[in-house]
């Protein structure tokens, strides 16, 4: 277990922000640079961090529909489960 943890730590230390954020909008790189430069006891400027992503949200013309990835994923799972149960019910009835 310790070897695995050391490998994960090594990867975290050696992965640059550029590598980590490759292909992502620049706001992700700005965010990572900001949080990596915080000292342990420094309070983050949450307004600044939130504004980074709210600006990106508007820049990409996203609509705030209240739907989040985890909600969509959960609904897909529930829909599939219901369809599977219905198919099983029909198979037993036949």
C-alpha positions, 0 to 999 in steps of 0.5 A: 500500500505504501508503494502505491501511495508513493507512486500516486504522490510522485505522479501528482508532484511531477505532473505539470499544470500544463499537462494536467489541463491540456485540452481544457479551457484556460480557466482550468489552468488559472484555477490550478495555478492559483490553488497550487500557490496557496499556502496551507493556512491561506484562505482562498478567494472563492469569489475569484475562483467562482468568477473564473468558471462563471465567466467560462460558462457565459463565454461558452453560451451554456444555459443554466438549466439546473441539470448537472452531470450527476443528475443526468447520470442518475436519471439514465441509470434509473431509466435503464433500471426501470426498462430492465424491470419492465422487460423482465416483467414482460418476459415472466408474463409471456 
